[in-house]
Amino acid sequence: MPATSSQISSNAHPPPTYIARSVFPQAPVFTLDTFSDRDFIVKDFVEALSDSAVPPSRRSGPAHQSNAFDPKPLIRSFEHALNRMGDLSGDLESKENELSGAVRRAEAQHNTTVQTLSRRLEQTVNSFNLLDASLNGDHKENGGNEVVKIGEKLEDLDRQRQRALDAKFLIQCWMEVSERGELLLLEDIRRQGSGEGKVRCARIARQLMKISQRIEPENWTHVNGNAQQVNGVNGTYGKDYDRKRRHHNTRELIEKFSETLEKDLLKSFDDFYRRENFEGMRECANVLHDFNDGASVIAAFVNQHEFFIQRSQLITDEVAGDAETWDRLADPDAEPPGVEPTLQSLIDEVKVVMQEESSIIRRAFPYSDQVLGKFLQRIFQQSVQQRLEMVLEKASTISSLAFLRSLQAARGYISTLIDDLKAHGLTEHPEPASPQIAIILDQQFDDLFVPYFVSSSYIEREKRSLEELYSSLLFKFTIFHSRRRKIPTTFMKSLAKSGSEMLASARDAYVERLDSSDLAPAQKAMLLRVAGLKDSESAKTQTEIEVTEQDGVLSVDNAKRMLKWLAEAVGRGLELSGGNEIPKDVSALLHLLLGNMGEIYLETALDSANDIAASQETAKNEPDLSYLISLRPAIGIMNLMNTCIRTVIIPLASANVTIRRNMEKNANLALDRMEEKVNSIMQRSIDVVITWVAKLLARQVKSDFRPRDDALGGGGAWLEQLQTPTCLSIFQFLTRIHNLALTALSLSPNLIAFLTELATTFRTLLLEHFKKFSVNAAGGIMVTKDISKYIELLKSWELDASFEPSFEVLTEIGNLFVIGPEALKERLRGKGGAGVGAGVGAGGGGAWERGDMRPYVLRREDAGSVGVQSVLSAL
């Protein structure tokens, strides 16, 4: 807090006890402490000097009594203060000089001390270098590092001394056991209870065993109860030594001591384990490792573990799971429910137990990896393997698919366990497992599933499962088409005999499988459900089973189900088998797919449609082309199958070029064969349609285009006809065909190609048809109406752009019958000899020359007139 003027003035005046009161103002008194104070303020100091210079009477008197300003007191006060400050400045300067001199003297003393210490340090370093050089010897000599040599000699002497002491103690123990039949020295060490002592007892006991085996071989090689001599000599020392010493069976004594020591250590280990004394456990385990590499203590730790005691009571429990879960597992259209609950519970418990016990094993055993390996082997070989076998055995009684799905789920779940244990490292603080533990885990995992993948056993199960499902799904389909087919009577029909034989073999195999005694009831029920049969129908013969037309029709949904089952099998094969067997496995599955979906399903349906088309060629009534409807699902299924083969199956065989090429070849052959059958059906359908159109055109009467005069004069009924009856019937028939083709082929290149081919052939029929009739003036009008109707029909079709010129040709033909001779001549002159449309005889591929008009002009009724003859001469 800053000093006020009153405080300074009070300090400036001496106390009344020491200085007498004076009427004159006293000069302020101050010291160096006054200016060194951090609260010192110059303004306050000057104010205090001013106040001390003015008498009190003047400060307190009334204003009217005050005299004129008198500066003298202030001058005296400031002069006194200035003098005092000069004195203080002199005192301060003298003190500063004294301190500066002291600092200079201290610096000189410090420099002297540093120089002295530097010389001493240099002397010390030089002394050390001389000592080091004397110890290491001269670099030019061969003395080497003397210190290291001395240390090595001391260590060697210490080892020799220790060996001598151990040999002395060993000889004492041998003399004791061989002469007195006692091991008191070792007993004393054992009773001390220290870990090092027990380790020493174990090593000495093992060495005594070796000595006994060499010195007293008769105790180790008994034959029929009598001692067997070694090389004709009773022991190394002969019979004299045997007579001199007392007879004690050193082997029994040493073994008894070793057994006692081992039992004590095992008991101590168990007590330490129950009290969670890991240091004591580690000492016991370390000692027991010298007996039999720790086998006894490892066995004791593993066998007495609570996990195996509890699981041994539960291992006989039945496999859990409700009926609904097992039904889902056997249902090919349902998603798999996952791993079996009891197996899942066991694996989860194994994970927890291993992660908990690993920290105990690390702390209790100096050779923890060995113990962890034994513990893992016991868990997998006893608990996991037994439960896995029970689950798979139960699944095999349900169905082949249930077995495969259970195998996949179990392998995936156990694989996750192995990965977790590897990542955890089986330590208290998770880290990657050691290479030894990782190898043991992989080996145990392989041992669990090797029996299920021996040779081709796995892929055979997959094939058998798919064959059962495909046969069930196509059962009614095969029955329907086998009843439709008859004994071949022609060469062409005999070519389809192989398809019939395949249908029969697939049907018979399915029936034989249903009648098999080893087929589980659950699997039989599932196969009947997939086949669309009831339990009551399973006992019927093939001829008694009722099928409908719908059973013989292709279904895209069924094809998708088949591909879904195949995709599941392929994915399962990639997950389970893997390795170099994948190309062979997918090749077998491709062969199965081509045989069932390709030959039995698609080709059978296409053969059926082809047979129906062939039968319609000779039909007396209007042909029924409803079989074309089957082309749409057939083409869709072919595309689905081709996509699946190209994008899923064949790429999996890339590792084996030979197998991949064979797969591509077989797939191409099968697809080409099916495409040829589709083309055959479409071509036969065109033939059937054209045949019937030709029959309808043959019904055209001559009077349609050359009406009699009485018909013209009888009224306007004839003129009111828009088309002839033949044209109308053809229009209606082809409209139905177009709608049917549009439904069967949808808007696709196949539809365009089909309709274009049909239109081209139909146009050829029309061009030939109008050459056959004589046409008068009134009939020409009817010809034009018919042609306009035909053009209207064809323009409503989805045709290729190359057919457009044909419309001009047909229109031109109609005009040839209605225009007069002069107009006909002008039209020909306007054409100038150029082509006017598609060639008549060339099927629409070339230009229509003027000469092509001649047959139509000749059919005009006035063809003999002078005007028409002039036109004909020009043509």
Helices and strands as residue ranges (DSSP letters): H 5-12, H 32-36, H 42-53, H 56-60, G 63-65, H 72-136, H 146-175, I 176-180, H 184-192, H 195-215, G 217-219, E 222-223, E 226-227, H 238-244, H 250-274, H 278-292, H 295-303, H 306-314, H 323-330, H 341-364, H 368-378, I 379-384, H 385-396, H 400-424, H 435-449, G 450-452, H 457-473, H 475-484, H 491-494, H 497-515, H 521-531, G 535-537, G 549-552, H 556-576, G 579-581, H 582-593, I 594-603, H 604-616, G 626-630, H 631-644, I 645-649, G 650-653, H 657-698, G 702-704, H 709-713, H 717-720, H 725-745, H 749-769, H 777-795, G 801-803, H 804-816, H 821-831, G 850-853, H 854-858, H 866-874
